[in-house]
Amino acid sequence: MRIQTTRFGPLDVEASSILRIHPGLLGFETRHRYVLLQTEENPLFQWLQCVDDPALAFVVVDPVRWFPDYEVILRNEDAAALGIEDPDDAGILAIVTLPARLEEMTANLLGPIVVNVRTRRAKQVVLDDPRYHTRHRLLPQPLTATCAA
C-alpha cells in the first residue's frame, strides 16, 4: 500500500508491516496505524511513521541497545491486551527527543511502546519503576574542563 509522509514523500509499505497502537500514543490517542522506517544514515534509529497523518512521525530506538539492563515488566492486563504470552513475542521501542543540540537527545524509558512482534499490535505503557523517567540521555555527558587559577 502507498502512504504519504512529510519527511520521506510517498512510500510503498506492506500492509502486514503496519503496527496497530491502541489506544494510541499518549497525546495522539486518535492515531492508531504506524509503520517503522529504517534510514540508511543511522541503523540505531528508526522512524515510527503514522500511516494516517503524513506529518506525524517519531524517532524511536531499541532501548536495550543503549541501556543493556533496561527491563519492561508488563502488567497482566497489558500483556493480555497485546496477546503476549511469551516474552520473546515482545519488542520494545523508546521514543527519542531530538533537541537542537544532538548530544542532549534523550529516550523515554518510562513510557515504552511494547509491540507484539507476531500480531503487530502495540501499546504505549507507563511503567511503575522508579529507575526510569522520560528523559534518559542517550549519549554520555560531555566532560567539562576546569582550570585552577
Backbone as a chain_set.jsonl record, in Angstrom:
{"seq": "MRIQTTRFGPLDVEASSILRIHPGLLGFETRHRYVLLQTEENPLFQWLQCVDDPALAFVVVDPVRWFPDYEVILRNEDAAALGIEDPDDAGILAIVTLPARLEEMTANLLGPIVVNVRTRRAKQVVLDDPRYHTRHRLLPQPLTATCAA", "coords": {"N": [[0.846, -1.167, 0.0], [0.38, 2.307, -0.551], [1.643, 5.064, 1.189], [1.568, 8.443, 2.36], [4.125, 10.657, 3.358], [5.495, 13.333, 5.233], [8.238, 13.696, 5.674], [9.575, 11.77, 4.104], [8.308, 11.583, 1.68], [6.097, 9.967, -0.724], [5.549, 6.544, 0.08], [5.882, 3.041, -0.426], [4.498, 0.495, 1.415], [4.252, -2.638, 3.071], [1.125, -3.963, 3.857], [1.033, -5.772, 5.903], [3.035, -4.944, 7.567], [2.19, -2.933, 9.166], [1.852, -1.412, 12.293], [-0.48, -1.601, 14.884], [-1.495, 0.559, 17.148], [-3.025, 0.725, 20.125], [-4.475, 2.214, 22.914], [-3.59, 4.269, 21.281], [-0.755, 6.5, 21.037], [0.415, 8.349, 23.877], [-1.092, 11.433, 24.039], [-1.664, 11.348, 21.379], [-3.994, 9.906, 20.845], [-5.921, 9.373, 18.908], [-4.696, 8.408, 16.695], [-3.764, 5.46, 15.206], [-2.441, 3.706, 13.432], [0.736, 2.758, 12.361], [3.994, 2.653, 10.807], [7.253, 1.214, 10.922], [10.173, 2.769, 9.944], [13.313, 2.446, 8.487], [16.259, 4.261, 8.137], [19.074, 4.779, 6.012], [21.128, 6.305, 7.0], [21.57, 6.046, 9.78], [21.563, 3.18, 11.473], [20.838, 2.716, 14.117], [18.661, 4.165, 14.791], [15.155, 4.543, 14.197], [12.209, 5.483, 12.367], [8.991, 6.009, 13.542], [6.38, 6.083, 11.774], [3.309, 7.617, 11.233], [0.589, 6.193, 9.591], [-1.768, 7.397, 8.819], [-1.464, 10.123, 9.07], [0.484, 12.227, 7.498], [2.388, 14.024, 8.544], [3.018, 13.18, 11.064], [5.399, 11.676, 12.933], [7.782, 9.778, 14.768], [11.017, 9.598, 16.208], [12.529, 6.607, 17.1], [14.069, 4.138, 19.224], [15.628, 0.966, 19.912], [15.595, 0.365, 23.14], [17.179, -1.372, 24.666], [19.545, -1.67, 23.331], [20.892, 0.634, 23.964], [20.704, 0.815, 26.685], [21.587, -1.715, 28.329], [20.664, -3.024, 30.668], [18.025, -2.441, 30.819], [14.654, -3.096, 31.538], [11.345, -4.174, 30.925], [8.562, -4.652, 32.722], [5.632, -6.012, 32.175], [2.261, -5.288, 33.016], [-0.296, -7.655, 33.808], [-2.731, -7.128, 32.488], [-1.924, -5.494, 30.36], [-0.239, -7.218, 28.919], [-2.15, -9.14, 28.223], [-3.889, -7.561, 26.648], [-2.284, -7.11, 24.474], [-1.872, -9.636, 23.601], [0.36, -11.085, 24.324], [2.037, -13.857, 25.213], [4.413, -15.109, 25.47], [7.569, -13.958, 26.439], [9.409, -13.586, 24.351], [7.883, -12.718, 22.268], [7.571, -10.043, 22.528], [8.495, -6.859, 21.526], [10.376, -3.881, 22.111], [10.176, -0.381, 22.041], [11.543, 2.88, 22.327], [10.657, 6.252, 22.53], [12.396, 8.95, 21.128], [13.682, 12.113, 22.01], [14.715, 14.819, 20.16], [16.688, 17.369, 20.649], [17.876, 20.723, 19.861], [20.639, 20.582, 20.178], [22.247, 17.772, 19.436], [23.724, 16.105, 21.109], [22.349, 16.183, 23.447], [20.182, 14.532, 23.232], [17.441, 12.469, 24.245], [15.832, 9.528, 25.625], [12.62, 8.167, 26.162], [12.181, 6.205, 28.703], [10.334, 5.61, 30.584], [7.842, 5.441, 29.42], [7.564, 3.202, 27.394], [6.979, 1.764, 24.105], [5.357, -1.149, 23.585], [5.504, -3.939, 21.544], [3.757, -6.541, 20.04], [5.401, -8.764, 18.311], [4.54, -10.758, 16.645], [1.764, -10.361, 16.057], [1.637, -7.669, 15.484], [0.349, -5.858, 17.05], [0.36, -3.096, 19.264], [1.23, -1.109, 22.123], [1.531, 1.789, 24.078], [2.971, 1.851, 27.17], [2.94, 2.83, 30.611], [5.416, 2.666, 32.877], [5.795, 1.462, 36.22], [8.193, 2.099, 37.753], [10.794, 3.244, 39.578], [13.351, 3.591, 38.555], [13.283, 4.592, 36.035], [12.665, 7.298, 33.778], [11.315, 10.013, 31.788], [13.301, 11.176, 30.287], [16.016, 9.982, 29.517], [19.379, 10.327, 28.941], [20.913, 9.631, 25.842], [23.486, 9.814, 24.931], [26.715, 10.022, 26.452], [27.394, 12.381, 29.085], [29.137, 15.293, 28.162], [32.551, 15.866, 28.986], [33.579, 18.454, 31.097], [35.938, 20.947, 31.047], [37.945, 22.089, 33.657], [39.744, 24.691, 35.16], [42.278, 25.502, 37.375], [43.125, 28.443, 38.921]], "CA": [[0.0, 0.0, 0.0], [1.14, 3.555, -0.64], [1.331, 6.069, 2.203], [2.212, 9.739, 2.183], [4.85, 11.139, 4.529], [6.078, 14.656, 5.062], [9.699, 13.622, 5.667], [10.128, 10.825, 3.132], [7.494, 11.559, 0.466], [5.259, 8.779, -0.81], [6.261, 5.283, 0.326], [5.141, 1.788, -0.53], [4.726, -0.351, 2.59], [3.429, -3.838, 3.143], [0.041, -3.838, 4.834], [1.356, -6.645, 7.038], [4.043, -4.308, 8.424], [1.568, -1.857, 9.942], [1.626, -1.594, 13.724], [-1.736, -1.041, 15.365], [-1.254, 1.008, 18.516], [-4.279, 1.071, 20.797], [-5.423, 3.218, 22.456], [-2.833, 5.35, 20.654], [0.326, 7.034, 21.858], [-0.018, 9.411, 24.788], [-1.194, 12.709, 23.341], [-2.053, 11.079, 19.994], [-4.876, 8.762, 21.043], [-6.771, 9.107, 17.746], [-3.849, 7.859, 15.623], [-3.54, 4.075, 15.602], [-1.671, 2.891, 12.485], [2.102, 3.255, 12.165], [4.997, 1.74, 10.261], [8.635, 1.511, 11.299], [11.015, 3.035, 8.782], [14.75, 2.473, 8.758], [17.017, 5.064, 7.185], [20.441, 4.276, 5.829], [22.096, 7.159, 7.689], [21.926, 5.559, 11.107], [20.742, 1.998, 11.764], [20.416, 2.668, 15.518], [17.421, 4.93, 14.925], [14.095, 4.288, 13.233], [11.087, 6.408, 12.415], [7.665, 5.45, 13.721], [5.612, 6.971, 10.911], [1.865, 7.412, 11.242], [0.064, 5.886, 8.262], [-2.918, 8.248, 8.526], [-1.11, 11.535, 9.22], [1.818, 12.318, 6.889], [3.311, 14.86, 9.313], [3.25, 12.633, 12.406], [6.424, 10.633, 12.978], [8.627, 9.84, 15.96], [12.259, 8.841, 16.195], [12.495, 5.586, 18.144], [15.228, 3.252, 19.339], [15.535, -0.219, 20.764], [16.278, 0.871, 24.339], [18.146, -2.328, 25.219], [20.847, -1.421, 22.673], [21.501, 1.784, 24.638], [20.665, 0.56, 28.126], [21.504, -3.18, 28.365], [19.955, -3.514, 31.848], [16.639, -1.969, 30.772], [13.655, -4.16, 31.506], [9.95, -3.767, 30.987], [7.707, -5.648, 33.356], [4.267, -5.7, 31.767], [1.121, -5.683, 33.827], [-1.041, -8.739, 33.178], [-3.749, -6.6, 31.571], [-1.254, -5.021, 29.145], [0.173, -8.416, 28.174], [-3.369, -9.736, 27.653], [-4.385, -6.688, 25.583], [-1.396, -7.276, 23.32], [-1.799, -11.053, 23.222], [1.72, -11.564, 24.558], [2.097, -14.99, 26.136], [5.821, -15.475, 25.565], [8.378, -12.73, 26.406], [10.083, -13.437, 23.058], [6.958, -12.076, 21.333], [7.514, -8.613, 22.829], [9.534, -5.921, 21.119], [10.275, -2.643, 22.884], [10.674, 0.836, 21.407], [11.525, 4.087, 23.161], [10.59, 7.48, 21.738], [13.564, 9.803, 21.329], [13.536, 13.555, 21.856], [15.885, 15.377, 19.494], [16.787, 18.823, 20.847], [18.747, 21.424, 18.916], [21.985, 20.016, 20.34], [22.034, 16.327, 19.383], [24.34, 15.407, 22.242], [21.401, 16.213, 24.553], [18.992, 13.723, 22.936], [17.012, 11.604, 25.342], [14.84, 8.496, 25.325], [11.579, 7.995, 27.175], [12.181, 4.833, 29.206], [9.187, 5.44, 31.465], [6.668, 5.137, 28.601], [7.959, 2.498, 26.167], [5.972, 1.157, 23.243], [5.543, -2.598, 23.563], [4.966, -4.452, 20.291], [3.675, -7.985, 19.836], [6.06, -8.887, 17.01], [3.786, -11.711, 15.814], [0.476, -9.825, 15.623], [1.851, -6.258, 15.16], [-0.389, -4.999, 17.978], [1.3, -2.367, 20.116], [0.642, -0.232, 23.135], [2.465, 2.525, 24.924], [2.678, 1.588, 28.574], [3.654, 3.671, 31.575], [5.982, 1.762, 33.869], [5.8, 1.843, 37.63], [9.548, 1.716, 38.122], [11.494, 4.496, 39.88], [14.639, 3.696, 37.844], [13.094, 5.149, 34.696], [11.95, 8.56, 33.613], [11.02, 10.319, 30.386], [14.435, 11.803, 29.589], [17.318, 9.351, 29.727], [20.339, 10.742, 27.906], [21.446, 8.544, 25.029], [24.936, 9.986, 24.814], [27.285, 10.41, 27.754], [27.598, 13.806, 29.34], [30.492, 15.727, 27.777], [33.427, 16.288, 30.083], [33.83, 19.894, 31.087], [37.283, 21.254, 31.526], [38.045, 23.101, 34.703], [41.139, 25.06, 35.389], [42.533, 26.168, 38.651], [43.983, 29.606, 38.699]], "C": [[0.89, 1.228, 0.0], [0.669, 4.498, 0.459], [2.08, 7.347, 1.868], [2.919, 10.111, 3.479], [5.436, 12.51, 4.224], [7.595, 14.565, 4.893], [10.271, 12.813, 4.517], [9.367, 10.78, 1.813], [6.606, 10.323, 0.452], [6.099, 7.512, -0.65], [5.322, 4.112, 0.093], [5.511, 0.933, 0.672], [3.807, -1.558, 2.496], [2.35, -3.628, 4.198], [0.332, -4.673, 6.075], [2.389, -6.03, 7.974], [3.459, -3.218, 9.315], [1.39, -2.285, 11.391], [0.306, -0.933, 14.079], [-1.573, -0.733, 16.857], [-2.579, 1.467, 19.12], [-4.031, 1.181, 22.285], [-4.764, 4.39, 21.739], [-1.718, 5.796, 21.58], [-0.212, 8.157, 22.735], [0.036, 10.763, 24.069], [-1.643, 12.563, 21.894], [-3.011, 9.883, 19.961], [-5.746, 8.438, 19.845], [-5.986, 8.54, 16.563], [-3.411, 6.459, 16.028], [-2.622, 3.276, 14.678], [-0.326, 3.548, 12.177], [2.934, 2.196, 11.448], [6.359, 2.176, 10.785], [9.461, 1.666, 10.037], [12.463, 3.106, 9.229], [15.416, 3.342, 7.706], [18.437, 4.524, 7.115], [21.459, 5.059, 6.644], [22.53, 6.594, 9.025], [21.028, 4.383, 11.487], [20.299, 1.887, 13.23], [19.076, 3.359, 15.751], [16.435, 4.501, 13.844], [13.064, 5.396, 13.358], [9.822, 5.608, 12.599], [6.726, 6.43, 13.019], [4.136, 6.624, 10.964], [1.394, 7.21, 9.804], [-1.0, 6.9, 7.859], [-2.651, 9.74, 8.664], [0.312, 11.711, 8.707], [2.844, 13.087, 7.721], [3.682, 14.263, 10.666], [4.232, 11.463, 12.347], [7.304, 10.879, 14.196], [9.911, 9.08, 15.692], [12.198, 7.869, 17.363], [13.778, 4.763, 18.096], [14.816, 1.991, 20.081], [16.291, 0.155, 22.032], [17.325, -0.085, 24.908], [19.513, -2.157, 24.559], [21.609, -0.286, 23.359], [21.645, 1.557, 26.129], [20.497, -0.942, 28.332], [20.741, -3.748, 29.565], [18.48, -3.111, 31.868], [15.692, -3.161, 30.715], [12.264, -3.563, 31.654], [9.176, -4.925, 31.599], [6.27, -5.237, 33.063], [3.261, -6.111, 32.824], [0.372, -6.77, 33.076], [-2.056, -8.22, 32.169], [-3.138, -6.067, 30.284], [-0.802, -6.196, 28.282], [-1.034, -9.056, 27.509], [-3.899, -8.894, 26.497], [-3.564, -6.832, 24.304], [-1.331, -8.719, 22.827], [-0.41, -11.637, 23.395], [1.68, -12.653, 25.625], [3.528, -15.419, 26.399], [6.642, -14.182, 25.505], [9.104, -12.509, 25.077], [9.189, -12.788, 22.004], [6.909, -10.566, 21.51], [8.74, -7.881, 22.306], [9.309, -4.623, 21.864], [10.877, -1.5, 22.064], [10.598, 1.972, 22.415], [11.53, 5.299, 22.239], [11.748, 8.389, 22.143], [13.168, 11.265, 21.137], [14.834, 14.085, 21.274], [15.911, 16.886, 19.684], [17.722, 19.439, 19.796], [20.179, 20.89, 18.978], [21.83, 18.506, 20.459], [22.661, 15.57, 20.542], [23.427, 15.394, 23.468], [20.162, 15.356, 24.295], [18.736, 12.717, 24.045], [16.002, 10.584, 24.83], [13.87, 8.393, 26.494], [11.551, 6.527, 27.587], [11.015, 4.574, 30.147], [7.939, 5.01, 30.68], [7.036, 4.43, 27.313], [6.743, 2.035, 25.361], [6.309, -0.33, 23.185], [4.811, -3.126, 22.335], [4.905, -5.974, 20.362], [4.204, -8.207, 18.425], [5.35, -9.878, 16.086], [2.537, -11.072, 15.223], [0.551, -8.374, 15.169], [0.954, -5.336, 15.98], [0.62, -4.345, 18.902], [0.53, -1.477, 21.08], [1.764, 0.519, 23.839], [2.037, 2.299, 26.363], [3.454, 2.581, 29.431], [4.101, 2.748, 32.695], [5.884, 2.344, 35.269], [7.147, 1.407, 38.202], [10.355, 2.993, 38.352], [12.849, 4.649, 39.184], [14.505, 4.47, 36.537], [12.324, 6.455, 34.739], [11.83, 8.86, 32.123], [12.204, 10.886, 29.617], [15.774, 11.196, 29.999], [18.244, 9.765, 28.588], [20.875, 9.535, 27.169], [22.963, 8.615, 24.91], [25.486, 10.427, 26.158], [27.429, 11.924, 27.863], [28.999, 14.188, 28.885], [31.277, 16.143, 29.021], [33.636, 17.786, 29.984], [35.189, 20.123, 31.709], [37.192, 22.308, 32.634], [39.523, 23.456, 34.851], [41.243, 25.825, 36.701], [43.473, 27.323, 38.387], [44.811, 29.871, 39.922]], "O": [[2.017, 1.19, 0.492], [-0.529, 4.71, 0.645], [3.098, 7.324, 1.177], [2.381, 9.907, 4.567], [5.822, 12.799, 3.091], [8.173, 15.272, 4.067], [11.343, 13.138, 4.006], [9.735, 10.022, 0.916], [6.385, 9.701, 1.49], [7.209, 7.418, -1.172], [4.127, 4.185, 0.377], [6.688, 0.675, 0.922], [2.725, -1.494, 1.913], [2.635, -3.168, 5.303], [-0.082, -4.313, 7.178], [2.599, -6.544, 9.073], [4.174, -2.642, 10.135], [0.859, -3.357, 11.684], [0.015, 0.172, 13.621], [-1.522, -1.63, 17.698], [-3.171, 2.456, 18.688], [-3.413, 0.285, 22.861], [-5.394, 5.441, 21.618], [-1.739, 5.498, 22.775], [-1.178, 8.831, 22.376], [1.08, 11.172, 23.561], [-1.97, 13.558, 21.248], [-2.854, 8.969, 19.151], [-6.27, 7.327, 19.76], [-6.577, 8.226, 15.53], [-2.767, 6.279, 17.062], [-2.073, 2.259, 15.102], [-0.252, 4.715, 11.792], [2.619, 1.007, 11.48], [6.587, 3.355, 11.057], [9.45, 0.796, 9.166], [12.79, 3.749, 10.227], [15.164, 3.177, 6.513], [18.925, 3.892, 8.051], [22.535, 4.545, 6.95], [23.709, 6.649, 9.376], [19.851, 4.579, 11.79], [19.462, 1.043, 13.549], [18.437, 3.16, 16.784], [16.823, 4.147, 12.731], [13.052, 6.149, 14.332], [9.598, 4.627, 11.889], [6.331, 7.453, 13.579], [3.755, 5.471, 10.764], [1.762, 7.972, 8.911], [-1.123, 7.23, 6.679], [-3.542, 10.545, 8.396], [1.261, 11.376, 9.416], [4.043, 12.828, 7.614], [4.567, 14.782, 11.346], [3.935, 10.407, 11.788], [7.539, 12.017, 14.6], [9.901, 8.043, 15.03], [11.859, 8.254, 18.482], [14.469, 4.702, 17.079], [13.802, 1.955, 20.777], [17.517, 0.254, 22.003], [18.265, 0.358, 25.569], [20.534, -2.47, 25.171], [22.839, -0.258, 23.331], [22.584, 2.043, 26.759], [19.37, -1.408, 28.494], [20.219, -4.859, 29.478], [17.768, -3.406, 32.827], [15.897, -4.104, 29.951], [12.041, -2.601, 32.389], [9.145, -6.03, 31.057], [5.756, -4.264, 33.614], [3.398, -7.161, 33.451], [0.398, -6.808, 31.845], [-2.224, -8.812, 31.103], [-3.753, -6.168, 29.223], [-0.962, -6.174, 27.061], [-0.954, -9.473, 26.354], [-4.315, -9.44, 25.475], [-4.085, -6.694, 23.198], [-0.793, -8.987, 21.753], [-0.038, -12.578, 22.694], [1.337, -12.404, 26.781], [3.822, -16.023, 27.43], [6.431, -13.378, 24.597], [9.384, -11.368, 24.712], [9.677, -12.354, 20.961], [6.267, -9.876, 20.718], [9.876, -8.245, 22.609], [8.175, -4.294, 22.212], [11.948, -1.64, 21.473], [9.697, 2.015, 23.252], [12.307, 5.364, 21.287], [12.038, 8.572, 23.326], [12.418, 11.605, 20.222], [15.914, 13.841, 21.811], [15.23, 17.611, 18.959], [18.279, 18.735, 18.954], [20.848, 20.765, 17.952], [21.336, 18.012, 21.472], [22.177, 14.503, 20.918], [23.698, 14.673, 24.429], [19.192, 15.436, 25.049], [19.651, 12.196, 24.683], [15.404, 10.746, 23.766], [14.254, 8.517, 27.657], [10.961, 5.698, 26.894], [10.736, 3.421, 30.473], [7.082, 4.302, 31.209], [6.845, 4.99, 26.233], [5.632, 1.935, 25.881], [7.408, -0.715, 22.786], [3.644, -2.803, 22.11], [5.894, -6.621, 20.706], [3.53, -7.876, 17.45], [5.542, -9.836, 14.871], [2.27, -11.216, 14.03], [-0.381, -7.888, 14.528], [0.809, -4.159, 15.647], [1.617, -4.96, 19.282], [-0.639, -1.149, 20.877], [2.81, -0.049, 24.152], [0.883, 2.528, 26.726], [4.491, 3.101, 29.02], [3.283, 2.127, 33.374], [5.891, 3.559, 35.462], [7.233, 0.486, 39.013], [10.579, 3.751, 37.408], [13.436, 5.73, 39.22], [15.5, 4.95, 35.993], [11.47, 6.685, 35.594], [12.209, 8.035, 31.291], [12.115, 11.059, 28.401], [16.556, 11.807, 30.726], [17.925, 9.573, 27.415], [21.247, 8.535, 27.782], [23.635, 7.589, 24.802], [24.809, 11.121, 26.916], [27.564, 12.634, 26.867], [29.957, 13.478, 29.191], [30.725, 16.698, 29.971], [33.846, 18.318, 28.894], [35.53, 19.564, 32.752], [36.448, 23.283, 32.531], [40.41, 22.618, 34.684], [40.409, 26.66, 37.051], [44.49, 27.178, 37.709], [45.603, 30.813, 39.939]]}, "num_chains": 1, "name": "protein.A"}
